[in-house]
Each structure stands twice: as C-alpha cells, then as structure tokens.
C-alpha cells in the first residue's frame, strides 16, 4: 500500500473513531519504518548504475552494494553515498519518534 493511501486511510479511521482500523493502519506504518532503502543511480546509455544501501533498524544491519563502475573514483562516490546514508538514519530516527508520539496520542484518545 503506498504511503499516501495509509495516510488517507488513517485519517478516515481517525475521523470515524474506528479503533480497530486505526490499530491495523498503525501496525502497517510501524512495519514500513523497519527498513529504509537508499538507492543512488547514475543513468547513462546502457541503463542505471547504482549504489544501494538497505538499513534494517530492528536488526541494525546495513547492507551496501556498489556498481563496479564507481570503483575508479571510490572516494567521491563513497562520500556522496555516506551522506545519503546519514540522511537516511536521521529520517528513520525522526519517523520512529513521530510514530511513537502518534501511537501514544492515539492510546490516550481511545
């Protein structure tokens, strides 16, 4: 389910006071925060070449794959990708905090 659909559905469930639906949608939102994928692509004639990182916040695993064409200048590509990963970690922290606050507020409502 796309993020925008979860948001719309959560708004409807909150407006209707359907606590079962709210709980179900919050579970989906929490599950969507478990893993962040960061993909940096360079697209040229042959198709995309990419650096890809997957961060699992529950396990603490970070997996990065780098296309071989980035190796001739690894420092520049690695620095750029590192910045993207750092931004991703900040996004995860902010999302988890937001969901925690939202869940607490909803618990107080119901």
Secondary structure, DSSP 8 states (H G I E B T S, - for coil): --HHHHHHHHHHHHHHT-HHHHHHHHHHHHHHTSEEEEEEEEEETTEEEEEEEEEETTTTEEEEEE-GGGGGGHHHHHHHHHHHHHHHHHHHHHHHHHHHHHHHHHHHH-
